[in-house]
Amino acid sequence: MPAAAQQTQSQRRFSVHSLAEAPSHSKLIEGADFQDAALHFLEDHHPAATADDEVSLIVEDCATGHRQCFRIDLATGEAAPCD
């Protein structure tokens, strides 16, 4: 199987929005996992950062409904779970 086809199969669909925004502002993002989807969201959409240059995102797996929250440092790209 070609590598591109394998990569497409491993991608999952996520609904992602900023913690500061209503879920109705979610965007559908494809990614390998929750953190990958969060980072892809930041590449395409630019939510407002907090005073400490961080963004908090809610990432929901469209297939399972499982949600995770990430705090992402915009200066370093490091992601950590929300408190």
C-alpha positions in Angstrom: 0.0 0.0 0.0 1.4 3.5 -0.9 2.7 5.6 2.0 0.1 8.3 1.2 -2.8 5.9 1.5 -1.4 4.5 4.9 -1.1 8.1 6.2 -4.7 8.9 5.1 -6.0 5.8 6.9 -4.3 6.7 10.1 -5.8 10.2 10.1 -8.9 10.8 12.4 -11.4 13.6 12.3 -11.5 16.0 15.3 -13.6 19.1 16.2 -11.4 21.8 17.6 -12.1 25.2 19.1 -10.5 27.7 21.5 -11.6 27.4 25.1 -12.6 31.0 24.9 -15.0 30.3 22.0 -18.3 28.6 21.9 -18.3 25.0 20.5 -20.3 26.3 17.5 -17.1 27.9 16.3 -15.4 24.5 16.1 -13.4 23.6 13.0 -13.1 20.0 11.6 -9.5 19.0 11.6 -7.8 15.8 10.6 -4.9 14.5 12.6 -3.1 11.4 13.8 -4.1 12.1 17.5 -5.5 14.8 19.7 -2.3 16.8 20.0 -1.6 16.6 16.3 -5.1 18.0 15.6 -4.6 20.8 18.0 -1.3 21.8 16.3 -2.9 21.6 12.8 -5.7 23.9 14.1 -3.2 26.5 15.1 -1.5 26.3 11.7 -4.7 27.2 9.9 -6.6 29.3 12.5 -5.2 31.8 14.8 -7.2 32.1 18.1 -6.4 34.9 20.4 -3.6 34.2 22.9 -3.7 34.9 26.6 -1.3 37.5 28.2 1.3 34.7 28.7 1.2 33.9 25.0 -0.7 30.6 25.4 -3.8 29.3 23.7 -6.2 26.7 25.3 -8.0 24.4 22.8 -10.7 21.8 23.2 -10.2 18.9 20.9 -13.0 16.3 20.4 -12.7 13.0 18.5 -15.7 13.1 16.1 -16.0 9.3 16.2 -15.9 8.7 19.9 -16.9 12.1 21.4 -13.9 11.9 23.7 -12.5 15.4 24.5 -9.1 16.7 25.6 -8.0 20.2 26.5 -4.5 21.5 25.6 -2.6 24.6 26.6 -0.2 25.5 23.8 2.7 27.9 24.2 2.8 29.9 21.0 6.5 30.8 21.4 7.7 27.2 21.8 4.9 25.0 20.4 4.9 23.0 23.6 1.5 21.5 24.5 0.3 20.4 27.9 -3.0 19.3 29.3 -5.2 22.2 30.7 -5.3 22.5 34.5 
